[in-house]
């Protein structure tokens, strides 16, 4: 078509093709070329002036359309009983659209006034404008109980699994939900106290056997004392919040910031954008924007929300659920940077040179609107040459510039030499019923590294700004390894024929040399694990002791205030330091920085332990159906009571108890990290390849027991008894472990000199 389309035709195209709305896309659709593009630009400008279109950088969007994911409030029912909802954030000038909820069988019952997050699809020729599918309900807060159901004549009772809660709950016959005696159930308070003064409960979910997979994370949450119910006053406070406006903020809504998260992410608290720097003094450089949800605007010092967030310290993540630091009204709504919705943020604009070195930065308090919510996988696929409909229009303006900036940052990273551990992350995949379907090792894509590197740079900028402004803050501290742990790592390295130099100031580059030397060898896993074990645990502190692992002089967490309290403190410090408002760091915040640092360091460790215990139990549940099967693995740890083996297939750690190795006595050499049989001379040490048989997998405890079949390809006789005439427990005449290692080291040197 060479003739200029009418305004109605252009509007219809934009409505029907929401991902192809740039001027170039429109021109291509209508066959407009050459000088005619000028006329098209004029028509688009007229449509914008008339309020029919809203320009967002180089694309156009109908302002009278709702974003694909919106927050709604159930407003009533039709005469046929269909639920209707209204959008809570309507920015158009036309009539507010009517939304009809399309329920699924698994959706909870909704009533008038319920606030929900929903995915929308526009419909035509109906009495309503959009169909909505529930993502989740926001703002409900019934008291939850986890316990074992005991069936009775008139219903039953629930005995909580929490040892600190001795109070039982009564369950009416019609509120038992078909639960059987002895089942683990999740229930909610159903009313005031009933007979015998016990409160009433209604069972909302049957979890089956208390040792079954779906119960695992719930048990860990209660065992470790992780708060998983928000007090009513906290929910009330969160529900009363309204979206922040533009007042006192820089308008960033035309900036094509995008969120890039896991495909199953529930919240989006960081957005990024990059472009080439047009400053002639920074030739070949880049400008990188990182925008973070402005949680401090909603969670103010001294509020009920603040007290609860500090108490929790952080969110906890399990394969089947998240225990959030903040209520869903904030974490899943007002503080989540949903696509196409204005959101309050604190953003940092960073200039980096062609070699990835940061040459300048500034922070702003702004209002942004995410151009797209993307997943790591689809962004990586787009850069690999297969963009989907969502990524295609963003390639030139958004995705390619992000990767260009990341390439420059990689150059700086190689110079800085942060610790480069290769420890694949396990991902437990569950069915809807909570059964483990598979245990995989998550892929490490360039898209993951890109976001991680951007966040590190933003965190550095936050620390540097607050230091320069002499503001109190919480640093993320990671001290260098203690000498005794380095000596152990050096022993492991020497046993593998590798070297970790001694007598010099330790730098991460020295550890990286060791890791790279082990890469691709049979010793790679054990060197990576041993290096990790040599590290101290990172923590929070008001004093700056640097970050050894990242090879940074100053580092503060700024990029995840939805899920970490430390980041919220840093946000408040930035607000106070810049004079952005009265919701910054209070005097009380400053006075308790040390105790806050200690507390949230502890809650972080608590969550890590609960998450690890949960994964161990899920792995044990997954393997419990495979008792008797053989697996390959590598010795990952040695103790007096046995050897730990990390299985290749799942990454699960199992124990070969000493008693399963036979009736002979085994000598434990702590320094060498070995167990040596007194009669047979069988030696088990870190890094050895083994074949084992699964003898036990206990989902309740997460314990996995193994029998040793072969080591380094040589079969091991099971249950071999000490020979007659030999003194039980006395080692055979053989070289001690240290001497044997030294001798082997000399032989290796001789062999190398002959090459």
Secondary structure, 3 states (H helix, E strand, C coil): CCCCCCHHHHHHHHHHCCCCCEHHHHHHHCCCCCCHHHHHHHHHHHHHHCCCCEEECCEEECCCCCCCEEEEEEEEECCCCCEEEEECCCCCCCCCCCEEECCCCCCCCCCCCCEEEEEEEECCCCCCCEEEEEEEEECCCCCEEEEEEEEECCEEEEEECCCCCCCEEEECHHHCCCCCCCCEEEEEEEEEECHHHCEEEEEEEEEECCCCHHHHHHHHHHHCCCCCCCCHHHHHHHHCCCCCCCCCCEEECCCCCEEEECCCCCCCCEEEEEEECCCHHHCCCEEEEEEEECHHHCCCCCCHHHHHHHHHCECEEECCEEECCCCHHHHHHHCCCCECCEEEEEEEEEEECCCCCEEEEEEEEEEEEECEEEEHHHHHHHHCCCCCHHHHCCHHHHHHHHHHHHHHHHHHHHHHCCCCCCCCCEEEEECCCCCEEEEEECCCCHHHHHHHHHHHHHHHHHHHHHHHCCCCCCEEEECCCCHHHHHHHHHHHHHCCCCCCCCCCCCHHHHHHHHHHHCCCCCHHHHHHHHHHHCCCCEEECCCCCECCCCECCCCCCCCCCCEHHHHHHHHHHHHHHCCCCCCCCHHHHHCHHHHHHHHHHHHHHHHHHHHHHHHHHHHHHHHHHCCCEEEEEEEEEECCEEEEEECCCCCEEEEEHHHHCCCCEEEECCCCEEEECCCCCEEECCCEEEEEEEEEECCCCEEEEEEEEECCEECCCCCCCCCCCCCCCCCCCCCHHHHHHHHHHHHHHHHHCC
